[in-house]
Amino acid sequence: MAFWDLSDSQRMGAGLIGFAFFFILLGFALFFDRALLALGNIFLIVGVILLLVSEYYVKIKIIVFCFFFFLYRELLEHEHFLYNQIV
């Protein structure tokens, strides 16, 4: 599979994995800099998730999450507090 055969989210995942390896190597070179290693770990986790999970699955999960979040009865009772804080 060539790089141009990947979907957009999979390309972003591959790019984030590349950034992760760069930040991890830079963190090692600078005597185990915690911030760079942590940033590399975050990029690696998000990159692997984006690379392996298909866009269809992500879209379905987002739709299901929004459906249950906004239509769940207990949350609807207190939703006006959220909207008042935003306004």
Residue frames as a rotation matrix with the C-alpha (Angstrom) as fourth column:
MET 1
0.586 0.810 0.000 0.00
0.810 -0.586 0.000 0.00
0.000 0.000 -1.000 0.00
ALA 2
-0.375 -0.711 0.594 1.44
0.702 -0.637 -0.319 3.34
0.605 0.297 0.739 -1.04
PHE 3
-0.802 -0.006 -0.598 1.25
0.482 -0.598 -0.640 6.49
-0.353 -0.802 0.482 1.03
TRP 4
-0.842 0.484 -0.238 -1.19
-0.539 -0.769 0.343 8.13
-0.017 0.417 0.909 -1.39
ASP 5
-0.448 0.711 -0.543 -3.61
0.080 0.636 0.767 5.21
0.891 0.300 -0.341 -1.00
LEU 6
-0.691 0.161 -0.705 -4.24
0.723 0.157 -0.673 6.16
0.002 -0.975 -0.224 2.64
SER 7
0.432 0.859 0.276 -7.19
0.772 -0.510 0.380 8.24
0.467 0.049 -0.883 3.74
ASP 8
0.223 -0.331 0.917 -6.68
-0.139 -0.942 -0.306 11.72
0.965 -0.059 -0.256 5.16
SER 9
0.774 0.085 0.628 -6.93
-0.622 -0.084 0.778 10.63
0.119 -0.993 -0.012 8.78
GLN 10
0.853 -0.507 0.125 -4.46
0.468 0.849 0.247 7.80
-0.231 -0.152 0.961 8.15
ARG 11
0.256 -0.772 0.583 -2.03
0.566 -0.369 -0.737 10.26
0.784 0.518 0.342 6.57
MET 12
0.402 -0.075 0.913 -2.32
-0.585 -0.788 0.193 12.48
0.704 -0.611 -0.361 9.63
GLY 13
0.954 -0.032 0.297 -1.65
-0.217 0.608 0.764 9.42
-0.205 -0.793 0.573 11.78
ALA 14
0.591 -0.785 0.186 1.49
0.787 0.510 -0.348 8.60
0.178 0.352 0.919 9.81
GLY 15
0.159 -0.511 0.845 2.67
0.121 -0.839 -0.531 12.19
0.980 0.186 -0.072 10.11
LEU 16
0.637 0.134 0.759 2.06
-0.680 -0.365 0.636 12.22
0.363 -0.921 -0.142 13.84
ILE 17
0.924 -0.375 0.072 4.02
0.307 0.841 0.447 8.99
-0.228 -0.391 0.892 14.24
GLY 18
0.287 -0.844 0.454 6.90
0.712 -0.130 -0.690 10.65
0.641 0.521 0.563 12.38
PHE 19
0.219 -0.136 0.966 6.71
-0.420 -0.907 -0.033 13.66
0.881 -0.399 -0.256 14.71
ALA 20
0.935 0.171 0.310 6.59
-0.352 0.357 0.865 11.28
0.038 -0.918 0.394 17.67
PHE 21
0.670 -0.742 -0.014 9.82
0.741 0.670 -0.036 9.56
0.036 0.014 0.999 16.67
PHE 22
0.069 -0.638 0.767 11.46
0.358 -0.702 -0.616 12.94
0.931 0.317 0.180 16.09
PHE 23
0.396 0.139 0.908 10.46
-0.640 -0.668 0.381 14.26
0.659 -0.732 -0.176 19.53
ILE 24
0.993 -0.065 0.097 11.43
-0.023 0.706 0.708 11.01
-0.114 -0.705 0.700 21.27
LEU 25
0.407 -0.901 0.149 14.86
0.850 0.313 -0.423 11.02
0.334 0.299 0.894 19.63
LEU 26
0.011 -0.361 0.933 15.30
-0.004 -0.933 -0.361 14.70
1.000 0.000 -0.012 20.46
GLY 27
0.751 0.326 0.574 14.28
-0.561 -0.141 0.815 13.95
0.347 -0.935 0.078 24.04
PHE 28
0.852 -0.517 -0.078 16.93
0.511 0.791 0.337 11.22
-0.113 -0.327 0.938 24.24
ALA 29
0.153 -0.843 0.517 19.56
0.721 -0.262 -0.641 13.50
0.676 0.470 0.567 22.70
LEU 30
-0.061 -0.114 0.992 18.85
-0.369 -0.920 -0.129 16.21
0.927 -0.374 0.014 25.27
PHE 31
-0.887 -0.453 -0.083 19.42
-0.130 0.420 -0.898 13.81
0.442 -0.786 -0.431 28.17
PHE 32
-0.553 0.737 -0.388 15.89
0.771 0.629 0.096 12.53
0.315 -0.246 -0.917 28.64
ASP 33
-0.946 0.295 0.133 14.01
-0.314 -0.936 -0.162 15.82
0.077 -0.195 0.978 28.54
ARG 34
-0.701 0.693 0.168 10.63
0.365 0.551 -0.750 15.03
-0.613 -0.464 -0.639 30.09
ALA 35
0.012 0.763 -0.646 8.60
-0.375 -0.595 -0.711 17.49
-0.927 0.251 0.279 28.04
LEU 36
-0.275 -0.167 -0.947 9.88
-0.961 0.015 0.277 16.22
-0.032 0.986 -0.165 24.69
LEU 37
-0.990 -0.082 -0.118 9.43
-0.084 0.996 0.012 12.59
0.116 0.022 -0.993 25.68
ALA 38
-0.477 0.879 -0.010 5.88
0.266 0.133 -0.955 13.26
-0.838 -0.458 -0.297 26.89
LEU 39
0.075 0.477 -0.876 5.04
-0.719 -0.583 -0.379 15.13
-0.691 0.657 0.299 23.69
GLY 40
-0.628 -0.382 -0.678 6.47
-0.754 0.515 0.408 12.25
0.194 0.767 -0.611 21.65
ASN 41
-0.936 0.318 0.152 4.37
0.226 0.873 -0.433 9.74
-0.270 -0.371 -0.889 23.59
ILE 42
-0.110 0.942 -0.316 1.19
-0.058 -0.324 -0.944 11.75
-0.992 -0.086 0.091 23.01
PHE 43
-0.042 0.039 -0.998 1.93
-0.952 -0.304 0.028 12.09
-0.303 0.952 0.049 19.29
LEU 44
-0.886 -0.359 -0.293 2.64
-0.436 0.861 0.261 8.36
0.159 0.359 -0.920 19.07
ILE 45
-0.705 0.678 0.210 -0.62
0.320 0.567 -0.759 7.33
-0.634 -0.468 -0.616 20.78
VAL 46
0.168 0.803 -0.572 -2.78
-0.294 -0.513 -0.807 9.68
-0.941 0.303 0.150 18.71
GLY 47
-0.251 -0.353 -0.901 -0.92
-0.952 -0.079 0.296 8.74
-0.176 0.932 -0.316 15.50
VAL 48
-0.994 -0.107 0.025 -1.40
-0.103 0.987 0.124 5.02
-0.037 0.121 -0.992 16.01
ILE 49
-0.343 0.938 0.054 -5.09
0.307 0.166 -0.937 5.54
-0.888 -0.305 -0.345 16.76
LEU 50
0.261 0.453 -0.853 -5.57
-0.605 -0.612 -0.510 7.64
-0.752 0.649 0.114 13.61
LEU 51
-0.525 -0.547 -0.652 -3.59
-0.850 0.300 0.433 5.20
-0.041 0.782 -0.622 11.49
LEU 52
-0.999 0.033 0.040 -5.41
0.031 0.999 -0.034 2.06
-0.042 -0.033 -0.999 12.59
VAL 53
-0.330 0.942 -0.068 -8.99
0.398 0.073 -0.915 3.27
-0.856 -0.329 -0.399 13.04
SER 54
-0.583 0.174 0.794 -11.01
0.796 -0.076 0.601 3.74
0.164 0.982 -0.094 9.88
GLU 55
-0.962 0.215 0.169 -12.86
-0.216 -0.976 0.009 7.00
0.167 -0.028 0.986 9.23
TYR 56
-0.186 0.954 -0.235 -16.21
-0.200 0.197 0.960 5.24
0.962 0.226 0.154 9.08
TYR 57
0.010 0.139 -0.990 -15.78
0.820 0.565 0.088 3.84
0.572 -0.813 -0.109 12.58
VAL 58
-0.840 -0.366 -0.401 -14.79
0.532 -0.703 -0.472 7.25
-0.109 -0.610 0.785 13.95
LYS 59
-0.778 0.597 0.195 -17.80
-0.415 -0.722 0.554 8.93
0.472 0.350 0.809 12.34
ILE 60
0.062 0.824 -0.563 -20.18
0.139 0.551 0.823 6.30
0.988 -0.129 -0.080 13.71
LYS 61
-0.233 -0.210 -0.949 -18.71
0.934 0.222 -0.279 6.59
0.269 -0.952 0.144 17.22
ILE 62
-0.990 -0.129 -0.061 -19.03
0.139 -0.961 -0.238 10.40
-0.028 -0.244 0.969 17.14
ILE 63
-0.461 0.886 0.050 -22.65
-0.435 -0.275 0.857 10.19
0.773 0.374 0.512 15.99
VAL 64
0.163 0.504 -0.848 -23.53
0.498 0.700 0.512 7.62
0.852 -0.506 -0.137 18.67
PHE 65
-0.576 -0.448 -0.683 -21.75
0.815 -0.251 -0.523 9.67
0.063 -0.858 0.509 21.34
CYS 66
-0.958 0.240 0.156 -23.60
-0.227 -0.969 0.095 12.85
0.174 0.055 0.983 20.36
PHE 67
-0.174 0.950 -0.261 -26.92
-0.175 0.231 0.957 11.01
0.969 0.212 0.126 20.25
PHE 68
0.191 0.245 -0.950 -26.56
0.773 0.559 0.300 9.60
0.605 -0.792 -0.083 23.75
PHE 69
-0.737 -0.532 -0.416 -24.98
0.675 -0.562 -0.478 12.75
0.021 -0.633 0.774 25.19
PHE 70
-0.931 0.342 0.125 -27.63
-0.320 -0.933 0.164 15.17
0.173 0.113 0.979 24.00
LEU 71
-0.112 0.967 -0.229 -30.66
-0.519 0.140 0.843 12.91
0.848 0.213 0.486 24.33
TYR 72
-0.531 -0.114 -0.840 -29.88
0.564 0.692 -0.450 11.32
0.633 -0.713 -0.303 27.67
ARG 73
0.400 0.899 0.179 -32.66
0.493 -0.375 0.785 12.42
0.773 -0.225 -0.594 30.00
GLU 74
0.562 -0.204 -0.801 -30.58
0.779 -0.194 0.596 13.23
-0.277 -0.960 0.050 33.07
LEU 75
-0.569 -0.821 -0.042 -28.27
0.738 -0.533 0.414 15.41
-0.362 0.205 0.909 31.05
LEU 76
-0.371 0.500 0.783 -31.16
0.585 -0.529 0.615 17.23
0.721 0.686 -0.096 29.39
GLU 77
0.630 0.655 -0.417 -32.46
0.725 -0.304 0.618 18.34
0.277 -0.692 -0.666 32.76
HIS 78
0.470 -0.541 -0.697 -29.20
0.449 -0.533 0.717 20.17
-0.760 -0.650 -0.008 33.50
GLU 79
-0.061 -0.523 0.850 -28.32
0.998 -0.001 0.070 21.22
-0.036 0.852 0.522 30.00
HIS 80
0.721 0.393 0.571 -29.61
0.459 -0.888 0.031 24.76
0.519 0.240 -0.820 30.44
PHE 81
0.792 -0.526 -0.309 -26.82
0.094 -0.395 0.914 25.40
-0.603 -0.753 -0.264 32.99
LEU 82
-0.133 -0.863 0.487 -24.27
0.742 0.239 0.626 24.59
-0.657 0.444 0.609 30.30
TYR 83
0.046 0.206 0.978 -25.93
0.914 -0.403 0.041 26.87
0.402 0.892 -0.207 27.76
ASN 84
0.953 0.303 0.023 -26.19
0.259 -0.851 0.457 29.70
0.158 -0.430 -0.889 30.28
GLN 85
0.449 -0.863 -0.231 -22.47
0.249 -0.127 0.960 29.43
-0.858 -0.489 0.158 31.04
ILE 86
-0.255 -0.533 0.807 -21.60
0.928 0.101 0.359 29.54
-0.273 0.840 0.469 27.35
VAL 87
0.345 0.444 0.827 -23.71
0.645 -0.752 0.135 32.65
0.682 0.487 -0.546 26.78
